[in-house]
Amino acid sequence: MRRPTTALVCATLLLAACADDGDSSPSVANPAEVTFATTPTTPTTVPPDTASTVTSDSTVDTPPPVPTADQVTFAAFVSDLSSPVDLTWRAGDDALYVVLQGGSIVPVRDGVAGSPVLDIGGSITSGGEQGLLGLAFHPTKPLAYVDYTNEDGNTVIAEYAVADNGTFDTASARTLLTIDQPFPNHNGGNVEFGPDGYLYIGMGDGGAANDPERRGFDTSELLAKILRIDPTPDGDQPYTIPADNPFVGVDGARPEIWSVGVRNPWRFSFDPATGDLWIGDVGQGQWEEIDLARAVDGGGRGLNFGWSAFEGTHRFNDDQSADGVTMPIFEYEHGDAGCSVTGGAVYRGNDVPSLAGWYLFSDFCSGIVTALQATNGALTGQVELGTISGVSAICAGPDGELYVLSLNDNTVYRVAAA
């Protein structure tokens, strides 16, 4: 498949990583004096049925097979979708739910898209890096959570009741969080339930370029963070703060914060077998990165992923402390490899056995789909699997098979055996 040019893709969804990011910087605030954990002490709970069989520290006597590009194909699963940006599923339902940036969610059964189960296109801002960006179904309740940009350009996390047939009850809409966005880019947009049953929310640094207001390490701000909440109301509060969140009780800090120092964590995911958290964090003008927070080390609790003291492993804003930073497990420089990382998911399906345990991600500019292997938290394998134009997300289905969403092709592809 033909690779898109950088000039084309920088004008669309993930322009945050292009070199001409547009620095309309306000005056720079002094960074807060904050100490971050480098070795978290409270592990994220891993479900017993998986923790007993597979862990991120598992070792084998015989090395597992290494996947090759000729073993993998990307089979068209459903087409003619307008700007697909996310895909997920709910327990007991045979549909995959695809999020369209313009404001709707459509169920797909047997490769056929049905009528939207939710359409809020008339009450959002869409285009560029804004729109309806993320969806997560509650693991045990008939509830769904969406991340969208409202008409004022701010991020909203909202809850909907879901009927047995998968339709969303618009009358039940309940806003959990509204987060001011100073610029129209770097909105994040991903929402995921972790293996601990809590809702994780990815927030970018608020936009412009170079972290102009130094939000990356500022724990009084929700921007540039991974957040973690229990969406259950707490009295008159719309959600509950988990007691073991790292900044609970810290003076001046927002207790919703789980991790700090991310620039634009457009897509992150949890490995269903290990509970490990993988983050694709969009870079500034030169480096893209993949971050790994292992469940056995706390799953990202209190970690500082470095922005904007670092872009990838490279020093960036010198006025930001370099101490206590967790470096990415993988980075790549802008060029043929791309210019805007699209985070993905770990393959736990059966169709391509050699991909088992490998993390697949892509780049919106190059379209290259890459698989990474990690052993004991270190990178041990890297394979390019092919190219798809304008990848906006790589998401897992209920059976562990992976789906690649193309914003340019308006198509969802399934990762399959060649």
C-alpha angles and dihedrals in degrees: 000000000000115000115235120239120251090238090061099046096044087067093058138057107321101038089136093096098048116112093239091061091150113242107213089163123186118209113303118250121218111260117250118250101245132157115216130201118251095183111036115215104202112066120215109248114255117207109259094232092061102029091062093056109031130026133169087246096052118133131196133198094226118048112243118245117277115232120236131200092247090061093059135065132176107230119197106248102175131353140189094054116145109238103328111203107164141021132193144148141221130227116269094014125109093207131095112217117220121199116217116205093227092068112276138103120211129192117227120204122177090349094306122115116224132202116299115275089200132020118179096153092125094060104044139071111241135184136067104023095338133090138069098338112166146022134190129176118215108252095228109013132065091251135114132199126209135189116211142155112246128216090274091055094251127132117256126191108198137177127221132186112238123214124222090261091055099255119138119236103229091192089062094058111139123183114223100174138007113190121190115237114205093194134025096245137067094042097149102209107188123123122182137166110233126218087264091064094248126125116248120200126195115217125186123216095266098265142255106102140293095021090280096191094039096240095152096090099020106114092190086070129070092206119099091025145106105234128204124197142156103235091212110112117251109208106298091347116100094225142015127246112228108240093230097055105129098239099045106130094010109135112249095002127118107243092212090073118110101166134005139205104055121139102199114342091190094169130015132161145182122240102238092212100050107016090236116155117228120191130191103204116192113231133222116242107322117017136050122195146200116206126200125199110183120216091225088060096047103282094260098316107165094346122153111214093193111248121167099010085059139023100208104319093330124102111251121162105028093198090066119084117256092203124114097010122155105216122220119265089225138014137172135195125243113265131070090356091060141254108251122044120222110204119223144175144272115263113240099158131112104230096082106030095184090061093059109131095006120127114228122204137154143198123245093217102045099027091217112152110212131188121211128194122205126192120188089345095307128108110254104161143027127181132170109222104183144292134281123177118252102350110201099176145352110213138177128238124215092271094053094255114136132233126202117210119208118202091188097048095037084225138122113218126198120223103236142165113275 
